[in-house]
Amino acid sequence: MGNYALFFFLFSSTIFFLEASVRFPARGFAKILTEESAQERLSLYRSFLLNESNGSRFHEGYSMQFRLRHMPRRGNEIVKTGTLYGPFLGSGVSRLSINRDFQKNDVAHYLFINGENPRFWNFTMDESQPKLISPAESLEPLIPGMNQTAFDLLMPFVFWDGKYKSSGKVAGRPAHIFSFICPSWVTEKKPSWKTVTLALDEAYDAPLRVEILGNSQVPERTLILRTYKKVGDRWIVKEIDCLDRTSRSVTRMRITFVALGLDLDHSLFQPENLVKPILVDPKLYLSTD
């Protein structure tokens, strides 16, 4: 696993975990890669995601409570809360619960399974059983009026045909930038989308920034890290912004509490059990403030 084991990514969650020795920001710039070494790096990252997705460890679970704050260019802000769960750090399998309406006890539950053919399901109080979501539906906001989508969380573009673009500094760290051409199922739903760029951390091959570009090469959407926080002996990304150019709005995901080392039954991460709640002792959560 090498450096991958140090830097866990759930962009599904858009969250990173690092060992305590990692420092931010890092000095220096990323070295320019040859095409061969760039493709090897991208291939290793893909393999890491697939291997982790198929892992069998289910006694190192985590739970992260978060707040989504939508800041439109005009109008009132919208705030929602939720929780992200996973069987182990770095797993490609995760569950997400978002409180859509506290007064009505309206909670939307999602199951994400990453890989070459990523899949996700959702379950709400209006349905009798979990529903498999189509690829096109993954481009729609998880919460109406906000920016984050299942596409953002699953990052299926990682498995598209990717080309090395450049190297530089992103979010204060040396990074290598790759470009991916959007397939037809994406452009049919989002005609203005042409390519997706991904900035991978040079040391840990973890995503630092994602940009969706149109013909003008001006980002239609951007996901970028904002702040980090040390919780226990690990660093986590505390805040990530999702910017939408068309609406000129920002939805900020802020991790508020984290519980690690949980014993979560692997069956809870199967589609048919999405109706079952995941119960975590509140005393196990650590604040990120």
N, C-alpha and C positions, 0 to 999 in steps of 0.2 A: 504493500500500500504506500510506503514511502511518505512523502509530504502530505498526501491526500488525507492521511489519518489525523493530521494536525488541524485541518481547516475544513469543517463540515458545512455543507451548503444545503439549504432547503428553500429553494426559491419558489418553491412551494414555500415557500415561506419566506422566502427572501431573508433567511437568517443564517448567520455564520457563527461557528464555534471555533475557538482557537485555543491552543495551549497558552499558559500564562507567560511563556517566554516571548511570545510574539509582540512586537511593538508597532505602534501606529503614530504618525505615518512612517514609512520606510524611506531611507535615503537613497539617492541615485535614481537611475533610469533603467528601463529594461533594455537588454541587448537585442539588436535586430536578429531575427531568426532566418535561417534558410528555409525554403519552402518545404524541404524534407523534414527538418526538425519541427517546423510549425505543425505539419500534418500529424507527426508522431505525438506531439503534445496534445492536440485535439483528440486524437484517437484514444490516448490514455485516459483523458477526461471522460470520454464517452464510456469506455470500459469500466471506469470507476463507478459511474452512475448505474450501469447495468448490473455490475457485481453487487453493489450495495443494495440495489432494489431486490435482488434475489437472495439476500442474506437470510440466515436462519436465527439470528440473535434476537430474542424477544424479552430480555430481562434487563435492558438498559434504556428503558423508555424515558420520554421527556414530555413535559407539558409547558406551554408558554401562553400566558394570557397577554392579549394585545388590545390596543385601541386604534381604530381607523378614524382619522380626522380629515374630512373632505373640505378643502378650501377653494371655493369657486371664485372666479374673477369678480362676479357680482352675486349678491344674495347672501343668505345665511349659511353658516357652516353646518355640516352634518357630522355627527360623531356616533360611531357604533363600536361595540366591544365584541371580543370573541376569544377563542382558545384554539391553539394548534397542538396536536398530539402526534407522537411518532414512536415506533417500537424501539428504535435506537438512533443515535446521532449519525447522520449521514445516510439514513435509509431513504430510498425512493418511494416509500409508502408513508402516507400521513393522513390524518383526519383534521378537518377544520370545522369549527362551529362558530356561527356568527349570530349575535342577537339582533334580529331585524326590528323587533318591536317589543320592548320590555312589558308594556301594559297588556299586550295580548299574548305574552309568552311565546312569541313567534321566533323560533330559532331555526336557521338553515344549517344543515349538516352536510359536509362534503367528504368524500373519500378520493384520494389521489394516488394513482399508481404510475410511476414514471417508467420510461424505457423507450425502445424504438417505436413502439405503438402505445403511447401513454393513454390512459383511460381515467375517467373520473365519474363519480356518481353523486347525486344529491338527494336529500330527503328533507321534507318540510312537513308541517302539521296538516297541510292540505292534501298530502299523498298517503296512500296506504302502504307503499313499499318504496325502497330506493330506486331511483331512475338513472339509467346510463345516459350521460350527456354526449351529444354529437360533437365532432371537432369544431363545427361552425359555431355551436353554442358556447364553446370555450372562449370565444372572443368577446362575449357579452360580459358586462360588469357583474361581479358576484352580488353586489348590492346596487340596486337602481340609483343612479345619481352619483355614484362613486366611480373611480377609475380602475381599481384592481380587477383582474380577470383570472379565470383558471389557466388561460394561456400564459399569463405572467408567472403563475406558480409552478406550472409543469415544465416550462421552457422546452417545448418539443423541437424548436429550431436547432437545438444542439445536435440533433441527429440528421439534419438536412445536409446537403452538400455545402461544406464550408471552405472558405478561402482565407488565408492569412492576409491581413490588410496592413498593419503597422504595429509599432511598439511605442510606448510612451508612459505617461504617468496618469493614473486615474484614481480618484478618491485618495490622493496622497500616497499611492503605492505604484511601483513599477508594474506595468501590465502589457500583455499582448492582445491585440484586437483582431477578431475574426469576423467575417461577413458571411451571411447566409441569404440565399434568394428565396423569397416567399413562394410556396407552391400554390396551385390553382385554388385549393379549398380555402386558402386565406385571402387571396386577392378577389375571389368572387364575393366574399363577405366584406372585405376592406379593400376596395379598388385602389386607394391611395397608397397602400402599403407595398413596398417593393423589396426591401432587404431588411435584415435584422443584424445589428452588430453586437458582439459580445466581447467585453474586456475581461480577460482572465488574469488574475494575480500571478506575477512571475514566479514567486516562491512557492505558492500553494495551489496554483491552478484553480482558484475559486473565483466565481463571477463577482466583479466589482461594479459593472454597469452594463445595462442593456438599452439599446436604442433601436427604434423602429423607424426606418427612413422611407421617404417618398422619392419622387423624381427630382426634387430640388435638393436632395441630400440634407434637408433640414429635418431633424427628428420629429416624427409625428407623436411619438411617445418615448419617454425616458424613465427608466428605473435606476436610481443611483443611491449609494449608501450615504448616510448623513453623519451618524454618530455611533461610537462603540462604547461598551461598558464591560467592566470586569465583574463577573458574578462567580463567587467562589474562586476556583483555580482556572476558570475559562474566560476568554473574551467572547462577547456576543455582539452582534450588530444591534444597536438599540433602536435606530430609526432608519427607515428607507422611504424615499419619496417616489411616487409614481406621477409623472407630469404628462398632461395631455395638451398638445399644442392647439388643437382645434377649439377646445373649450377654455383654454388658458387656465386650467384648474390643476390643483395638486391634491392627491390623497396621500397622507402620511401614515405609515404603519409604525407604531411605537410599541415595543415590547415592554410590558409593565412588571410582570412577575414570571419567574422561571422555576420549574421543579425538575430536577435531574435524578437519574438513577432509579426510575420507577419500574415496578414490575407490572407491565401491561400485557394482558393475554393477547397472543397473536390473532386469535379469532375476532377480536374487536376491529381488526383492519381488513375484514372481508366484507364485500358488498352487502350480503344478506344481514349482517349484524350492525349496519349503520344506524339502525333504529335503536340500538342499545346505547345508553349513555356511558361515558368513561368517567369514573369517579376517582378523584384525587383528593387526598387529605389537604385542606387549606394550609395546615401547618408546614407542609413541605415546600411551599413556594417561597422564593427569595425575591425581594424587591430589586428592581434595576435603578431605583432613584438613589 
